[in-house]
Structure formats: C-alpha cells, structure tokens
C-alpha cells in the first residue's frame, strides 16, 4: 500500500510512433504496468481514511506473519541507546513501519501501540540499511525516527542519523544533526552523552579542515569524560585527540594520548577501538620515519579489524599499509594494497577513503615516473576531496599536482597550484605538508630565476617545520634544496637561522 497520491510505477508511457528498435513485448508490459498503477492508486484514493487504515492494518499483519512474526522489542538504555538483535523480518522492516504508521485511523483515537510498533520497525529498518552500507537511507530513517520521539530518544536518533550521514560522504551535512542532539543532551543534563556527541563533532570538524574547532570540542569532551569516570568513553576521546595531534604535527602530545588510549581500551576490553588506535598510531610512526614500527602496527590493527568485522576500517588500514610499502620502495605490494583497500571503500561507500586511496595510488605512480596515470588519479582524488569537504587532502593533492605540472613543462599551472595548496594547509593546520610544499614551491621559483622570492619561501618552509620540531622532513627538504642549487649553479639561500 502507498499513501494517497503516491505511485509505484515510474515507467513513462509514450503511445507515439514506436520507430526503429521498437520492442512490442517491452512496450506492452510498460503500458500494462502504467495502467495498472493508475487503476490501483485511483481505487486506493476512493477509499475512506478509515478503510485505508484498515487495509494497511491487514497488510501489516500478513507481511509480519510471512516475515517470521513480530520482531523482538529493541531494548532501551538511557546511556547506550537501543540494543537491536537481528530478526528475519529486518529486510521488510521499512515496509512494516510504513504499514504500521498508516494503519492508524486519522479519525479515531491515538493508538500508542501502533506508534511503538512503527518506531520499532523504523529503528530496525535504519540498522538494516546501515548493515548494507546504505548510509543515506539509514540517515534518513533515523532522522524520521527522531521526529516520532522526544527527549533522550530523539537525541540518540539524531546522533545515529549524523553518524550514518558522516559514514557515507563525511560532509558537513551531519553537523546540524549533531548540534541538535547536543542541544537536547545539554538540556537534559546528560553529560556523558554530550561528550560522545562532542567527540563525533570534533572528528567531523577535523575531517573538514577545522582543527581549531575540533580541538575546542575535544577538550570539552575530554574534561567531561574524565569527570564522569567512564573509562570506555575516555579512551575513545583520547584516541581522537591523538589523531588530531598527529594531523597538526604535535608528535609528543600524540604519542602520550595514544599510549593512554591504548591502555584504556585494553583495560576495558574494547577490541574495536584498540584496532583503531593502533592504526592511527601507525600513521604517526610513518610520518616520523619509523617505517618498521608503522608496518607492524598496521598489520596488528588489520588483524583486529578482521576479528571484529569492521569492514570499513579494514579497507582504510589496507590502504595505509600500502603507504608503508610505498615509502620503503615495495611498489608491487603497495599497489596490491591500494587496490584491495579501494575495493572495500567502494563496497562500503566510504567516499572520503576512496579519495585518500586514489591520491596515494597517484603518488605511487609519480614515484614510478608514470606521470600521465598519476595526474589522472590525482584529478579523480581532487574531485572526491572537494565533494566530501576534505580540505586537508585537497591541499596535499594540489601540491602533488603542481609537481606533475612542473615535470611536464606546464609552468603556468605550477605557481597557482602551489599557492592554493599552501593556503589550504594553513587553514587546515597541516604544517608538515605546508613545509613540504613551501620547499617545492621555493625550488620552482629558484629554477625560473626568481631567486629572492625562492629564498623567502625556503625560509617560510624552514620556520614551519622547525615550529613543529620536524627535523626529519626539514633535513630532507634541505637536501633537495642543496641538490637543486648545485645543479643550477646558484648559492644556497639563507634558511633564516641568522
């Protein structure tokens, strides 16, 4: 059954000249379906509201019986939300929720039992969509569920809707949902739930290039978590803080937060987040030149993700392990991992991870001097980064594209790409890549004879990397500068030390 005015048939019917390629069987079937839909919906609309409600009630009873009977009620806890056990009716949960909602006679008394059944099946439909990686559907259903509830239940629904939306495209579209949930929890004085939402809000802000806002949200969440004594929550917030510190090149603070988070996850037996923290710390090790440690951590994290069935993070870790192989010159293994990671990203609909993996595969092609293939992949990655609002990766990709433009002689494209890249690094608080691309930009300026500007950009590079204590990257940049100056017969610019 459908609501008044809704039609199941979306096949257009054009009775005009069939023309070349006409298929009588297909045409006849389309005509039949079109007329059948019109007749059915017309007959439905002729029924009185009470009769339509009775038909939906009958459809609900028959569908539920065929699907294995009434699904068990979903257990509610104020702190953790709903606990939903799978049931044979889950593939039909959305249809059951619609029938239950339309089975209420608008002219009759309010039926609380039908409302509860509608909500229960709506929750199941949302979880079923999420289990099939249909994030947009799950987000829409959780938001619809929020409109049927109030108080903490409404806040949990909004939070779930935001997480589902974020898992698919990770755009700022979920920020409004998180802020609505946050407001409800604050009004109710539910501090632990407030901290959970703040933690997820900070992750979204970090991913979309707002590190200052992300840190503000995290610091408040961390204070609440410590005050509450909730060790599981504290471990989760500390892991997010460590990742933010990694992104902003605060290595010592990141190491400290990772160590505390990992100890807490092991203490409370949170295997899923133990794997997440191991993978995130591996990225820090890779950035600081500890390649063997990074590889070992990635492999341990991968084993945990597979153990707990976290398919999305399995894909992310496979691709990150590809980065470790690429850094150590094992290009065949790196490509194999990127391809495996990309396959999972597409399977689970993780668009942000798709963009990052495409960019890393493009960088691998650059290292193999396959510049046309590298550029094609970078352009694909850039489109995804812009689609999902990943400004941090957008800046990295633009800087990598600038190097390709220079290597392929398109000098007019080099400077604009570097300038846009550097601006994005600064706004997203990514000082490590700001330094790397300032160095590359300085080398470009020196190569075209703009010596004074090149020297100035080199000093900016040195200042940015010294500010975060990244001597490893600074030494690598200095070696490239010395080599370029020797090749061009130029004096080595002052690095600003005085």
C-alpha positions as CSV (number, residue, x, y, z in Angstrom):
1,X,0.0,0.0,0.0
2,X,1.1,3.6,-0.6
3,X,-0.1,7.0,0.7
4,X,-2.6,9.0,-1.3
5,X,-1.0,10.4,-4.4
6,X,2.0,8.0,-4.4
7,X,2.5,5.6,-7.3
8,X,4.6,2.5,-7.5
9,X,5.0,2.9,-11.3
10,X,7.8,5.2,-12.6
11,X,7.9,3.8,-16.1
12,X,6.9,6.6,-18.6
13,X,4.3,5.6,-21.2
14,X,4.6,7.2,-24.7
15,X,1.9,5.9,-27.1
16,X,3.6,7.7,-30.1
17,X,5.3,6.3,-33.2
18,X,7.4,3.3,-31.9
19,X,10.1,4.0,-34.5
20,X,13.2,1.9,-35.1
21,X,14.2,-0.6,-32.4
22,X,10.6,-0.9,-31.1
23,X,10.1,-3.9,-28.8
24,X,6.4,-4.9,-28.7
25,X,6.8,-7.1,-25.5
26,X,8.6,-4.4,-23.5
27,X,6.1,-1.7,-24.8
28,X,3.1,-3.8,-23.9
29,X,4.4,-4.6,-20.4
30,X,5.2,-0.9,-19.7
31,X,1.7,0.1,-20.9
32,X,0.1,-2.6,-18.6
33,X,2.2,-1.5,-15.6
34,X,1.4,2.1,-16.1
35,X,-2.4,1.5,-16.4
36,X,-2.4,-1.0,-13.5
37,X,-0.7,1.6,-11.3
38,X,-3.2,4.3,-12.2
39,X,-6.2,2.0,-11.5
40,X,-4.8,0.7,-8.3
41,X,-3.9,4.1,-6.9
42,X,-7.3,5.5,-8.1
43,X,-9.1,2.7,-6.3
44,X,-7.0,3.4,-3.2
45,X,-7.8,7.1,-3.2
46,X,-11.6,6.4,-3.4
47,X,-11.5,4.6,-0.1
48,X,-12.4,6.5,3.1
49,X,-9.5,7.2,5.5
50,X,-10.8,4.6,8.0
51,X,-11.0,1.9,5.3
52,X,-7.4,2.8,4.1
53,X,-6.2,2.4,7.6
54,X,-7.9,-1.0,7.9
55,X,-6.3,-2.2,4.6
56,X,-2.8,-1.1,5.9
57,X,-3.5,-2.9,9.2
58,X,-4.4,-6.1,7.2
59,X,-1.3,-5.7,5.0
60,X,0.9,-5.2,8.2
61,X,-0.5,-8.4,9.8
62,X,0.0,-10.5,6.6
63,X,3.5,-9.1,5.9
64,X,4.6,-9.6,9.5
65,X,3.4,-13.2,9.7
66,X,5.1,-14.0,6.4
67,X,8.4,-12.4,7.7
68,X,8.5,-14.7,10.8
69,X,6.2,-12.9,13.2
70,X,6.7,-9.9,15.4
71,X,10.3,-8.9,15.9
72,X,11.6,-8.7,19.5
73,X,11.3,-5.3,21.1
74,X,14.5,-3.2,21.0
75,X,15.9,-2.7,24.5
76,X,16.4,0.9,25.5
77,X,19.1,2.3,27.9
78,X,19.5,6.0,28.6
79,X,23.3,5.8,28.4
80,X,23.8,3.5,25.4
81,X,20.6,3.9,23.4
82,X,18.9,0.9,21.7
83,X,20.1,-2.7,21.6
84,X,18.8,-4.3,18.4
85,X,19.0,-8.0,17.8
86,X,18.7,-9.2,14.1
87,X,15.4,-10.8,13.1
88,X,14.1,-12.5,9.9
89,X,11.7,-9.5,9.4
90,X,14.5,-7.0,9.1
91,X,14.6,-6.9,5.2
92,X,10.9,-5.9,5.4
93,X,11.2,-3.6,8.4
94,X,10.8,-0.4,6.4
95,X,7.6,-1.7,4.7
96,X,6.3,-2.9,8.1
97,X,6.9,0.5,9.7
98,X,5.1,2.3,6.8
99,X,2.1,0.0,7.1
100,X,2.0,0.4,10.9
101,X,2.1,4.2,10.6
102,X,-0.7,4.2,8.0
103,X,-2.8,1.7,10.0
104,X,-3.8,4.4,12.5
105,X,-7.3,5.7,11.7
106,X,-6.9,9.5,11.5
107,X,-10.5,10.0,12.7
108,X,-10.1,7.5,15.6
109,X,-8.3,7.7,18.9
110,X,-4.5,7.8,19.0
111,X,-3.1,4.3,19.1
112,X,0.1,4.2,21.2
113,X,0.8,0.6,20.5
114,X,0.8,1.2,16.7
115,X,3.1,4.1,17.2
116,X,5.5,2.0,19.2
117,X,5.4,-0.8,16.6
118,X,6.1,1.8,13.8
119,X,9.1,3.2,15.7
120,X,10.4,-0.3,16.5
121,X,10.4,-1.3,12.8
122,X,11.7,2.0,11.7
123,X,14.7,1.5,14.0
124,X,15.2,-1.9,12.6
125,X,15.0,-0.6,9.0
126,X,17.6,2.0,9.8
127,X,20.0,-0.6,11.3
128,X,19.4,-3.0,8.4
129,X,20.2,-0.2,5.9
130,X,23.4,0.6,7.8
131,X,24.4,-3.1,7.8
132,X,24.1,-3.0,4.0
133,X,26.2,0.2,3.8
134,X,23.2,2.2,2.6
135,X,24.3,5.2,4.7
136,X,22.0,7.8,3.1
137,X,18.9,5.6,3.6
138,X,19.9,4.9,7.2
139,X,20.4,8.6,8.0
140,X,17.0,9.5,6.5
141,X,15.3,6.7,8.5
142,X,17.0,7.7,11.8
143,X,16.0,11.3,11.2
144,X,12.4,10.3,10.6
145,X,12.5,8.2,13.8
146,X,13.7,11.3,15.7
147,X,10.6,13.1,14.6
148,X,8.4,10.4,16.2
149,X,10.2,10.6,19.6
150,X,11.3,13.1,22.1
151,X,13.9,13.7,24.8
152,X,16.9,11.3,25.0
153,X,15.4,9.0,22.4
154,X,15.2,11.9,19.9
155,X,18.8,12.8,20.6
156,X,20.0,9.3,20.1
157,X,18.1,9.1,16.8
158,X,19.6,12.4,15.6
159,X,23.1,11.2,16.7
160,X,22.7,8.0,14.8
161,X,21.4,9.9,11.7
162,X,24.5,12.1,11.8
163,X,26.9,9.1,12.1
164,X,25.2,7.4,9.2
165,X,25.4,10.5,7.1
166,X,29.1,11.0,8.1
167,X,30.0,7.4,7.2
168,X,28.8,7.8,3.6
169,X,30.2,11.2,2.5
170,X,31.5,12.8,5.7
171,X,30.3,16.2,4.7
172,X,29.2,19.0,7.0
173,X,25.6,17.8,6.3
174,X,25.8,15.8,9.5
175,X,26.9,18.8,11.7
176,X,23.4,20.1,12.1
177,X,22.1,16.8,13.3
178,X,25.0,16.5,15.8
179,X,24.3,20.0,17.1
180,X,20.6,19.3,17.5
181,X,21.4,16.1,19.5
182,X,24.0,18.1,21.6
183,X,21.4,20.7,22.5
184,X,18.9,18.1,23.7
185,X,21.5,16.3,25.8
186,X,22.6,19.6,27.4
187,X,19.0,20.5,28.2
188,X,18.6,17.1,29.8
189,X,21.9,17.3,31.7
190,X,23.1,14.0,30.2
191,X,26.8,14.8,30.3
192,X,28.3,11.5,29.1
193,X,26.1,11.6,26.0
194,X,27.1,15.2,25.5
195,X,30.8,14.1,25.5
196,X,30.1,11.4,22.9
197,X,28.5,13.8,20.5
198,X,31.2,16.3,21.1
199,X,33.8,13.6,20.2
200,X,32.0,12.8,16.9
201,X,31.5,16.5,16.2
202,X,35.3,17.1,16.6
203,X,36.1,14.2,14.2
204,X,33.8,15.8,11.6
205,X,35.4,19.2,12.2
206,X,38.9,17.7,11.9
207,X,38.0,15.9,8.7
208,X,36.6,19.0,7.1
209,X,39.6,21.2,7.8
210,X,38.6,22.9,11.0
211,X,41.3,21.8,13.5
212,X,40.7,24.7,15.9
213,X,37.0,24.0,16.3
214,X,37.8,20.2,16.5
215,X,40.3,20.8,19.4
216,X,37.8,23.0,21.3
217,X,35.1,20.3,21.0
218,X,37.6,17.6,22.1
219,X,39.0,19.4,25.1
220,X,35.4,19.9,26.5
221,X,34.6,16.2,25.7
222,X,37.8,15.1,27.5
223,X,37.0,17.1,30.6
224,X,33.5,15.6,30.8
225,X,34.8,12.1,30.2
226,X,37.4,12.4,33.0
227,X,34.8,13.8,35.4
228,X,32.3,11.1,34.6
229,X,34.7,8.2,35.3
230,X,33.6,6.5,32.1
231,X,36.8,4.7,31.0
232,X,35.4,3.5,27.7
233,X,34.4,7.0,26.7
234,X,37.7,8.5,27.9
235,X,39.6,6.0,25.7
236,X,37.6,7.0,22.7
237,X,38.1,10.8,23.2
238,X,41.8,10.3,23.9
239,X,42.2,8.4,20.6
240,X,40.5,11.3,18.7
241,X,42.8,13.8,20.4
242,X,45.9,11.8,19.5
243,X,44.8,11.7,15.8
244,X,44.2,15.5,15.9
245,X,47.7,16.0,17.3
246,X,49.1,13.7,14.6
247,X,47.4,15.8,11.9
248,X,48.8,19.0,13.4
249,X,52.3,17.6,13.9
250,X,52.3,17.6,17.7
251,X,54.2,14.3,17.9
252,X,55.0,14.2,21.7
253,X,51.4,15.0,22.7
254,X,50.0,12.5,20.1
255,X,52.3,9.7,21.5
256,X,51.1,10.4,25.1
257,X,47.4,10.4,24.1
258,X,47.8,7.2,22.0
259,X,49.6,5.4,24.9
260,X,46.8,6.3,27.4
261,X,44.0,5.5,24.9
262,X,45.5,2.1,24.1
263,X,46.0,1.2,27.7
264,X,42.3,2.1,28.5
265,X,40.9,0.1,25.5
266,X,42.9,-3.0,26.6
267,X,41.8,-2.5,30.2
268,X,38.0,-2.4,29.3
269,X,38.3,-5.0,26.5
270,X,37.4,-2.6,23.7
271,X,39.0,-4.5,20.8
272,X,37.4,-2.4,18.1
273,X,38.9,0.8,19.3
274,X,42.2,-0.9,20.2
275,X,42.5,-1.6,16.5
276,X,41.5,1.9,15.6
277,X,44.2,3.4,17.9
278,X,46.9,1.0,16.6
279,X,46.1,2.1,13.0
280,X,46.1,5.8,13.9
281,X,49.4,5.5,15.7
282,X,50.9,3.6,12.7
283,X,50.3,6.8,10.7
284,X,52.2,8.8,13.2
285,X,55.1,6.4,13.0
286,X,55.1,6.6,9.3
287,X,55.1,10.4,9.3
288,X,58.1,10.3,11.7
289,X,60.2,7.8,9.7
290,X,59.6,4.7,11.9
291,X,58.7,2.5,9.0
292,X,59.1,-0.9,10.6
293,X,57.1,0.1,13.6
294,X,54.4,1.6,11.4
295,X,54.1,-1.6,9.3
296,X,53.9,-3.8,12.4
297,X,51.1,-1.6,13.9
298,X,49.2,-1.6,10.7
299,X,49.3,-5.4,10.5
300,X,48.2,-5.8,14.1
301,X,45.3,-3.3,13.5
302,X,44.3,-5.1,10.4
303,X,44.1,-8.4,12.3
304,X,41.8,-6.8,14.9
305,X,39.5,-5.1,12.3
306,X,39.0,-8.5,10.6
307,X,38.5,-10.2,14.0
308,X,35.7,-7.7,15.0
309,X,34.2,-7.5,11.5
310,X,35.0,-3.8,10.9
311,X,35.0,-3.8,7.2
312,X,35.3,-0.1,6.7
313,X,38.5,0.2,8.8
314,X,39.9,-2.9,7.2
315,X,39.8,-1.1,3.9
316,X,41.4,2.0,5.4
317,X,44.2,0.0,7.1
318,X,44.9,-2.0,3.9
319,X,45.5,1.3,2.0
320,X,47.5,2.8,4.8
321,X,49.7,-0.3,4.9
322,X,50.2,0.4,1.2
323,X,51.7,3.7,2.2
324,X,54.3,1.9,4.3
325,X,55.2,-0.4,1.4
326,X,55.4,2.6,-1.0
327,X,57.7,4.6,1.4
328,X,60.1,1.6,1.5
329,X,60.1,1.0,-2.3
330,X,57.9,-2.1,-2.4
331,X,55.7,-0.7,-5.1
332,X,54.1,-4.0,-6.2
333,X,52.9,-4.7,-2.6
334,X,51.8,-1.1,-2.3
335,X,49.7,-1.2,-5.4
336,X,48.1,-4.5,-4.3
337,X,47.1,-3.0,-1.0
338,X,45.8,0.2,-2.6
339,X,43.6,-1.8,-4.9
340,X,42.3,-4.0,-2.1
341,X,41.6,-1.0,0.0
342,X,39.8,0.8,-2.8
343,X,37.6,-2.3,-3.5
344,X,36.4,-2.2,0.2
345,X,36.0,1.6,0.2
346,X,33.6,1.2,-2.8
347,X,31.9,-1.8,-1.3
348,X,31.1,0.1,2.0
349,X,30.5,3.5,0.3
350,X,33.3,5.4,2.1
351,X,33.8,8.3,-0.3
352,X,36.5,10.1,1.8
353,X,38.6,6.9,2.0
354,X,38.2,6.5,-1.8
355,X,39.6,10.0,-2.3
356,X,42.6,9.4,0.0
357,X,43.4,6.0,-1.5
358,X,43.2,7.4,-5.1
359,X,45.6,10.2,-4.0
360,X,48.1,7.7,-2.5
361,X,47.9,5.5,-5.6
362,X,48.6,8.6,-7.7
363,X,51.6,9.4,-5.6
364,X,52.9,5.8,-6.2
365,X,52.5,6.4,-9.9
366,X,54.5,9.6,-9.6
367,X,57.3,7.7,-7.8
368,X,57.3,5.2,-10.7
369,X,57.5,8.2,-13.2
370,X,54.1,7.3,-14.7
371,X,53.1,11.0,-14.8
372,X,50.0,10.7,-17.1
373,X,48.5,8.0,-15.0
374,X,49.4,9.9,-11.8
375,X,47.8,13.1,-13.0
376,X,44.6,11.2,-14.0
377,X,44.4,9.7,-10.5
378,X,45.1,13.0,-8.7
379,X,42.3,14.7,-10.6
380,X,39.9,11.9,-9.6
381,X,41.1,12.2,-6.0
382,X,40.7,16.0,-6.0
383,X,37.1,15.7,-7.2
384,X,36.3,13.4,-4.3
385,X,38.1,15.5,-1.7
386,X,36.0,18.5,-2.8
387,X,32.8,16.5,-2.9
388,X,33.2,15.4,0.7
389,X,34.8,18.6,2.0
390,X,38.2,17.0,2.8
391,X,40.2,20.2,2.7
392,X,43.3,18.7,4.2
393,X,43.7,16.1,1.5
394,X,42.7,18.6,-1.2
395,X,45.7,20.7,-0.2
396,X,48.0,17.7,-0.4
397,X,46.7,16.6,-3.8
398,X,47.0,20.1,-5.2
399,X,50.7,20.2,-4.1
400,X,51.3,16.9,-5.8
401,X,49.6,18.0,-9.0
402,X,51.9,21.1,-9.0
403,X,54.9,18.9,-9.1
404,X,53.5,17.0,-12.1
405,X,52.7,20.2,-13.9
406,X,56.4,21.2,-13.4
407,X,57.7,17.9,-14.5
408,X,55.6,18.0,-17.7
409,X,56.6,21.6,-18.6
410,X,53.3,23.3,-17.9
411,X,54.9,26.1,-15.9
412,X,51.9,28.4,-16.0
413,X,49.9,25.9,-13.8
414,X,52.7,25.3,-11.2
415,X,52.5,28.5,-9.1
416,X,48.7,28.7,-8.8
417,X,48.5,25.1,-7.7
418,X,51.2,25.6,-5.0
419,X,49.7,28.8,-3.7
420,X,46.3,27.2,-3.4
421,X,47.8,24.1,-1.8
422,X,49.8,26.2,0.8
423,X,46.7,28.3,1.7
424,X,44.7,25.1,2.3
425,X,47.5,23.7,4.5
426,X,47.5,26.8,6.6
427,X,43.7,26.9,7.0
428,X,43.6,23.2,7.9
429,X,46.5,23.4,10.3
430,X,48.7,21.0,8.3
431,X,52.2,22.4,9.0
432,X,54.1,19.3,7.8
433,X,52.7,19.5,4.3
434,X,52.8,23.3,4.4
435,X,56.6,22.9,4.8
436,X,56.9,20.3,2.2
437,X,55.1,22.3,-0.5
438,X,56.7,25.5,0.5
439,X,60.0,23.8,-0.2
440,X,58.8,22.5,-3.6
441,X,57.5,26.0,-4.4
442,X,60.8,27.6,-3.4
443,X,62.6,25.1,-5.7
444,X,60.3,26.1,-8.6
445,X,60.9,29.8,-8.0
446,X,64.7,29.3,-8.0
447,X,64.5,27.3,-11.2
448,X,62.8,30.1,-13.1
449,X,65.2,32.7,-11.8
450,X,63.1,34.3,-9.1
451,X,65.9,34.0,-6.5
452,X,64.7,36.5,-3.9
453,X,61.2,35.0,-3.8
454,X,62.6,31.5,-3.8
455,X,64.8,32.3,-0.8
456,X,61.8,33.8,1.1
457,X,59.7,30.7,0.5
458,X,62.5,28.5,1.7
459,X,62.8,30.5,4.9
460,X,59.0,30.1,5.4
461,X,59.4,26.3,4.9
462,X,62.2,26.1,7.5
463,X,60.2,28.1,10.0
464,X,57.1,26.0,9.6
465,X,58.9,22.7,10.1
466,X,61.0,24.0,13.0
467,X,57.9,25.2,14.7
468,X,56.7,21.6,14.9
469,X,60.1,20.1,15.6
470,X,60.0,18.1,12.3
471,X,63.8,17.9,11.8
472,X,63.4,14.7,9.6
473,X,61.3,16.5,7.0
474,X,63.4,19.7,7.2
475,X,66.6,17.7,6.5
476,X,65.0,16.0,3.5
477,X,63.9,19.4,2.2
478,X,67.3,20.9,2.8
479,X,69.0,18.1,0.9
480,X,66.7,18.7,-2.1
481,X,67.4,22.4,-2.0
482,X,71.2,21.9,-1.9
483,X,71.0,19.4,-4.8
484,X,68.9,21.9,-6.9
485,X,71.2,24.8,-6.2
486,X,74.2,22.8,-7.1
487,X,72.6,21.7,-10.4
488,X,71.5,25.3,-11.2
489,X,74.8,26.8,-10.1
490,X,73.0,29.0,-7.5
491,X,74.1,30.0,-4.0
492,X,72.2,28.2,-1.2
493,X,69.6,30.6,0.3
494,X,69.7,31.6,3.9
495,X,67.4,29.4,6.0
496,X,66.5,32.1,8.5
497,X,68.5,30.9,11.4
498,X,70.5,34.1,11.4
